Amino acid sequence: MSTQLAIDFSREIRAKDRGMATSAAAHHTDLRIARQIAREVYLRGCIPICADDVRAEMLRRFPDTKWGNWAGSIFTGGAWECKGWTRSKAKGAHMNPIRLWALKGRNQ
């Protein structure tokens, strides 16, 4: 019989949330533009999108954009819902799993 350890990750979650908020505040213009692009990309096809989709379109429009931790806040705020997972195709992302998102209240 195996025993599982009860691990409290609340401190790490709070630290992650603080880091995301700090980065989002420092890059509020990039974040605002990325959120608008996410909405446009989604509405173009009405299929779930991921951060890689937003990144590709943003870099196409604004090639000098510095993509960073602020991008983790693109789909926060309650307008989006997770619809599944995919693997990142971004260089350096090591095919890590990332979420697929759809606008709430829209048919997918």
MISEMAR-180815 format. One line per field, with one value per atom (N, C-alpha, C): residue number from 1; residue in one letter; atom name; x, y, z. Coordinates in steps of 0.02 Angstrom, whole numbers. Each point is the difference from the previous one (the first is absolute). Layout:
% residues N
num	c(NUM / ...)
residu	c(a / ...)
atome	c(CA / ...)
east	c(X / ...)
north	c(Y / ...)
up	c(Z / ...)
% end
This chain:
% residues 108
num	c(1 / 1 / 1 / 2 / 2 / 2 / 3 / 3 / 3 / 4 / 4 / 4 / 5 / 5 / 5 / 6 / 6 / 6 / 7 / 7 / 7 / 8 / 8 / 8 / 9 / 9 / 9 / 10 / 10 / 10 / 11 / 11 / 11 / 12 / 12 / 12 / 13 / 13 / 13 / 14 / 14 / 14 / 15 / 15 / 15 / 16 / 16 / 16 / 17 / 17 / 17 / 18 / 18 / 18 / 19 / 19 / 19 / 20 / 20 / 20 / 21 / 21 / 21 / 22 / 22 / 22 / 23 / 23 / 23 / 24 / 24 / 24 / 25 / 25 / 25 / 26 / 26 / 26 / 27 / 27 / 27 / 28 / 28 / 28 / 29 / 29 / 29 / 30 / 30 / 30 / 31 / 31 / 31 / 32 / 32 / 32 / 33 / 33 / 33 / 34 / 34 / 34 / 35 / 35 / 35 / 36 / 36 / 36 / 37 / 37 / 37 / 38 / 38 / 38 / 39 / 39 / 39 / 40 / 40 / 40 / 41 / 41 / 41 / 42 / 42 / 42 / 43 / 43 / 43 / 44 / 44 / 44 / 45 / 45 / 45 / 46 / 46 / 46 / 47 / 47 / 47 / 48 / 48 / 48 / 49 / 49 / 49 / 50 / 50 / 50 / 51 / 51 / 51 / 52 / 52 / 52 / 53 / 53 / 53 / 54 / 54 / 54 / 55 / 55 / 55 / 56 / 56 / 56 / 57 / 57 / 57 / 58 / 58 / 58 / 59 / 59 / 59 / 60 / 60 / 60 / 61 / 61 / 61 / 62 / 62 / 62 / 63 / 63 / 63 / 64 / 64 / 64 / 65 / 65 / 65 / 66 / 66 / 66 / 67 / 67 / 67 / 68 / 68 / 68 / 69 / 69 / 69 / 70 / 70 / 70 / 71 / 71 / 71 / 72 / 72 / 72 / 73 / 73 / 73 / 74 / 74 / 74 / 75 / 75 / 75 / 76 / 76 / 76 / 77 / 77 / 77 / 78 / 78 / 78 / 79 / 79 / 79 / 80 / 80 / 80 / 81 / 81 / 81 / 82 / 82 / 82 / 83 / 83 / 83 / 84 / 84 / 84 / 85 / 85 / 85 / 86 / 86 / 86 / 87 / 87 / 87 / 88 / 88 / 88 / 89 / 89 / 89 / 90 / 90 / 90 / 91 / 91 / 91 / 92 / 92 / 92 / 93 / 93 / 93 / 94 / 94 / 94 / 95 / 95 / 95 / 96 / 96 / 96 / 97 / 97 / 97 / 98 / 98 / 98 / 99 / 99 / 99 / 100 / 100 / 100 / 101 / 101 / 101 / 102 / 102 / 102 / 103 / 103 / 103 / 104 / 104 / 104 / 105 / 105 / 105 / 106 / 106 / 106 / 107 / 107 / 107 / 108 / 108 / 108)
residu	c(m / m / m / s / s / s / t / t / t / q / q / q / l / l / l / a / a / a / i / i / i / d / d / d / f / f / f / s / s / s / r / r / r / e / e / e / i / i / i / r / r / r / a / a / a / k / k / k / d / d / d / r / r / r / g / g / g / m / m / m / a / a / a / t / t / t / s / s / s / a / a / a / a / a / a / a / a / a / h / h / h / h / h / h / t / t / t / d / d / d / l / l / l / r / r / r / i / i / i / a / a / a / r / r / r / q / q / q / i / i / i / a / a / a / r / r / r / e / e / e / v / v / v / y / y / y / l / l / l / r / r / r / g / g / g / c / c / c / i / i / i / p / p / p / i / i / i / c / c / c / a / a / a / d / d / d / d / d / d / v / v / v / r / r / r / a / a / a / e / e / e / m / m / m / l / l / l / r / r / r / r / r / r / f / f / f / p / p / p / d / d / d / t / t / t / k / k / k / w / w / w / g / g / g / n / n / n / w / w / w / a / a / a / g / g / g / s / s / s / i / i / i / f / f / f / t / t / t / g / g / g / g / g / g / a / a / a / w / w / w / e / e / e / c / c / c / k / k / k / g / g / g / w / w / w / t / t / t / r / r / r / s / s / s / k / k / k / a / a / a / k / k / k / g / g / g / a / a / a / h / h / h / m / m / m / n / n / n / p / p / p / i / i / i / r / r / r / l / l / l / w / w / w / a / a / a / l / l / l / k / k / k / g / g / g / r / r / r / n / n / n / q / q / q)
atome	c(N / CA / C / N / CA / C / N / CA / C / N / CA / C / N / CA / C / N / CA / C / N / CA / C / N / CA / C / N / CA / C / N / CA / C / N / CA / C / N / CA / C / N / CA / C / N / CA / C / N / CA / C / N / CA / C / N / CA / C / N / CA / C / N / CA / C / N / CA / C / N / CA / C / N / CA / C / N / CA / C / N / CA / C / N / CA / C / N / CA / C / N / CA / C / N / CA / C / N / CA / C / N / CA / C / N / CA / C / N / CA / C / N / CA / C / N / CA / C / N / CA / C / N / CA / C / N / CA / C / N / CA / C / N / CA / C / N / CA / C / N / CA / C / N / CA / C / N / CA / C / N / CA / C / N / CA / C / N / CA / C / N / CA / C / N / CA / C / N / CA / C / N / CA / C / N / CA / C / N / CA / C / N / CA / C / N / CA / C / N / CA / C / N / CA / C / N / CA / C / N / CA / C / N / CA / C / N / CA / C / N / CA / C / N / CA / C / N / CA / C / N / CA / C / N / CA / C / N / CA / C / N / CA / C / N / CA / C / N / CA / C / N / CA / C / N / CA / C / N / CA / C / N / CA / C / N / CA / C / N / CA / C / N / CA / C / N / CA / C / N / CA / C / N / CA / C / N / CA / C / N / CA / C / N / CA / C / N / CA / C / N / CA / C / N / CA / C / N / CA / C / N / CA / C / N / CA / C / N / CA / C / N / CA / C / N / CA / C / N / CA / C / N / CA / C / N / CA / C / N / CA / C / N / CA / C / N / CA / C / N / CA / C / N / CA / C / N / CA / C / N / CA / C / N / CA / C / N / CA / C / N / CA / C / N / CA / C / N / CA / C / N / CA / C / N / CA / C)
east	c(42 / -42 / 45 / -15 / 41 / -34 / 42 / -25 / 16 / -50 / 11 / 14 / 46 / 15 / -48 / -24 / -41 / 46 / 2 / 45 / -42 / 17 / -35 / 37 / -31 / 31 / -26 / -36 / -31 / 52 / 57 / 52 / 27 / 11 / 25 / -52 / -63 / -54 / -5 / 6 / -1 / 59 / 58 / 60 / -8 / -29 / -13 / -48 / -53 / -50 / 30 / 42 / 34 / 46 / 37 / 45 / -37 / -56 / -41 / -27 / -25 / -27 / 53 / 59 / 55 / 21 / 7 / 19 / -54 / -63 / -56 / -3 / 12 / -1 / 57 / 58 / 57 / -7 / -40 / -8 / -74 / -34 / -72 / -19 / 42 / -16 / 4 / 54 / 7 / -58 / -18 / -54 / -67 / -14 / -62 / -4 / 55 / 2 / -8 / 35 / -4 / -71 / -34 / -69 / -46 / 10 / -40 / 15 / 63 / 19 / -30 / 1 / -30 / -73 / -35 / -72 / -10 / 41 / -5 / 15 / 53 / 19 / -55 / -26 / -54 / -61 / -22 / -61 / 8 / 61 / 13 / -19 / 12 / -14 / -49 / -13 / -44 / 18 / 65 / 25 / 48 / 8 / 45 / 70 / 30 / 67 / 45 / 65 / 48 / 46 / 43 / 47 / 45 / 17 / 42 / -34 / -66 / -37 / 4 / -8 / 3 / 70 / 49 / 70 / 17 / -20 / 16 / -30 / -63 / -33 / 31 / 15 / 28 / 69 / 41 / 66 / -3 / -52 / -10 / -14 / -43 / -18 / 53 / 30 / 48 / 63 / 43 / 58 / 48 / 0 / 47 / -28 / -59 / -30 / 45 / 12 / 38 / -50 / -4 / -47 / 28 / -39 / 25 / -54 / 12 / -46 / -69 / -3 / -63 / -50 / 25 / -45 / -42 / 21 / -39 / -66 / -9 / -61 / -48 / 16 / -43 / -71 / -8 / -66 / -31 / 29 / -29 / -54 / -41 / -50 / -71 / -11 / -67 / -35 / 28 / -33 / 11 / 50 / 19 / -11 / -11 / -5 / 45 / 31 / 44 / -41 / 23 / -35 / 42 / 61 / 44 / 73 / 41 / 72 / 31 / 57 / 40 / 73 / 44 / 72 / 25 / 40 / 26 / 49 / -5 / 46 / 51 / -3 / 45 / 72 / 46 / 71 / 18 / 33 / 21 / -52 / -61 / -53 / 1 / 43 / 10 / -65 / -46 / -64 / -39 / 8 / -37 / -75 / -41 / -72 / -23 / -44 / -31 / -76 / -38 / -73 / -26 / -56 / -40 / -57 / -15 / -49 / -54 / -61 / -55 / -35 / -27 / -38 / -63 / -15 / -61 / -61 / -50 / -63 / 0 / 55 / 4 / -6 / -31 / -3 / 67 / 22 / 64 / -14)
north	c(-59 / 59 / 62 / 47 / 61 / 56 / 45 / 57 / 64 / 43 / 63 / 55 / 41 / 58 / 56 / 33 / 59 / 60 / 28 / 56 / 63 / 52 / 63 / 45 / 14 / 41 / 72 / 19 / 67 / 56 / -9 / 52 / 8 / -55 / 2 / 31 / -16 / 28 / 75 / 22 / 73 / 34 / -31 / 29 / 4 / -52 / 1 / 56 / 6 / 52 / 70 / 9 / 65 / 15 / -51 / 9 / 17 / -35 / 15 / 71 / 21 / 67 / 53 / -11 / 47 / 7 / -57 / 0 / 31 / -16 / 28 / 76 / 24 / 73 / 35 / -31 / 30 / 0 / -46 / -7 / 9 / 47 / 7 / 15 / 37 / 15 / -63 / -38 / -63 / -47 / -4 / -43 / 21 / 64 / 25 / -17 / 10 / -16 / -75 / -40 / -73 / -26 / 29 / -20 / 17 / 58 / 18 / -47 / -16 / -46 / -69 / -23 / -65 / -1 / 53 / 5 / -3 / 38 / 1 / -68 / -32 / -66 / -51 / 2 / -46 / 11 / 62 / 16 / -14 / 0 / -15 / -73 / -46 / -70 / -33 / 32 / -26 / -72 / -13 / -63 / 18 / -44 / 16 / 19 / 49 / 24 / -8 / 7 / -4 / 61 / 5 / 57 / 1 / -58 / -1 / 35 / -8 / 33 / 76 / 23 / 72 / 26 / -38 / 19 / 7 / -48 / 2 / 62 / 15 / 58 / 65 / 2 / 61 / 14 / -53 / 9 / 18 / -23 / 18 / 75 / 25 / 71 / 45 / -24 / 40 / -42 / -5 / -45 / 13 / 60 / 16 / -16 / -30 / -16 / -48 / 16 / -44 / -43 / -63 / -47 / -23 / 7 / -19 / -26 / 3 / -27 / 34 / 62 / 35 / -38 / -40 / -37 / -52 / -19 / -46 / 30 / 65 / 33 / 15 / -22 / 16 / -25 / -60 / -30 / 4 / 42 / 10 / 54 / 4 / 53 / -24 / -63 / -27 / -3 / 29 / -1 / -65 / -39 / -61 / -61 / -57 / -63 / -51 / -42 / -52 / -55 / -19 / -52 / -62 / 1 / -58 / 20 / -44 / 10 / -17 / 31 / -16 / 7 / -16 / 8 / 64 / 38 / 62 / -15 / 41 / -5 / 57 / 42 / 57 / -23 / 33 / -16 / 8 / -49 / 3 / -23 / -16 / -22 / -75 / -36 / -72 / -41 / 23 / -34 / -9 / 47 / -2 / 5 / -31 / 6 / 71 / 25 / 66 / -7 / 44 / -5 / 27 / -28 / 26 / 39 / 59 / 46 / 18 / 12 / 25 / 55 / 49 / 52 / -30 / 18 / -24 / 24 / -43 / 19 / -4 / -24 / -7 / -74 / -14 / -70 / -21 / -59 / -26 / -59)
up	c(0 / 0 / 0 / -45 / -4 / 39 / 22 / 38 / -40 / -8 / -34 / 52 / -17 / 43 / -15 / 50 / -9 / -6 / -59 / -13 / -11 / 35 / -5 / -50 / -56 / -51 / 2 / 51 / 1 / -3 / 32 / -2 / -71 / -34 / -69 / -47 / 11 / -41 / 10 / 62 / 13 / -32 / 3 / -31 / -76 / -31 / -71 / -18 / 38 / -12 / 6 / 51 / 8 / -60 / -21 / -57 / -64 / -11 / -59 / 2 / 59 / 7 / -11 / 28 / -8 / -73 / -34 / -70 / -44 / 14 / -38 / 8 / 61 / 12 / -37 / -1 / -33 / -76 / -27 / -72 / -20 / 34 / -10 / -73 / -36 / -70 / -42 / 7 / -36 / 16 / 63 / 22 / -30 / 0 / -29 / -74 / -36 / -72 / -11 / 40 / -7 / 13 / 49 / 14 / -58 / -31 / -58 / -58 / -10 / -53 / 13 / 62 / 17 / -19 / 15 / -16 / -76 / -37 / -73 / -30 / 23 / -26 / 14 / 61 / 17 / -45 / -6 / -37 / -75 / -24 / -70 / -16 / 47 / -14 / 47 / 57 / 52 / 20 / 2 / 27 / 57 / 49 / 55 / -23 / 34 / -17 / 61 / -12 / 55 / -3 / 50 / 3 / -61 / -28 / -60 / -58 / -6 / -54 / 7 / 61 / 15 / -13 / 23 / -9 / -74 / -41 / -71 / -33 / 16 / -31 / 27 / 64 / 29 / -30 / -7 / -29 / -75 / -33 / -70 / -5 / 44 / -1 / 31 / 54 / 39 / 11 / -50 / 4 / 58 / 27 / 54 / 69 / 4 / 65 / 39 / 62 / 45 / 38 / -17 / 30 / 66 / 54 / 66 / 45 / 65 / 50 / -3 / -23 / -4 / -44 / -47 / -45 / 36 / 60 / 40 / 23 / -9 / 22 / -58 / -60 / -58 / 11 / 25 / 4 / 70 / 43 / 67 / -4 / 51 / 3 / -7 / -16 / 0 / -67 / -54 / -65 / -38 / 21 / -35 / 43 / -33 / 36 / -34 / 41 / -25 / -34 / -60 / -38 / -10 / 25 / -10 / 3 / -27 / 2 / -67 / -14 / -58 / 20 / -44 / 14 / -34 / 36 / -28 / -57 / -51 / -57 / 1 / 51 / 4 / 13 / -33 / 9 / 74 / 28 / 70 / 49 / -24 / 46 / 12 / -35 / 11 / -5 / -42 / -10 / 66 / 45 / 63 / -14 / 42 / -10 / 16 / -42 / 11 / -13 / 30 / -5 / -67 / -19 / -56 / 31 / -28 / 28 / -50 / 25 / -40 / 40 / -36 / 33 / 31 / 60 / 33 / -38 / -4 / -32 / -75 / -29 / -73 / -18 / -56 / -23 / -27 / 20 / -26 / -45)
% end
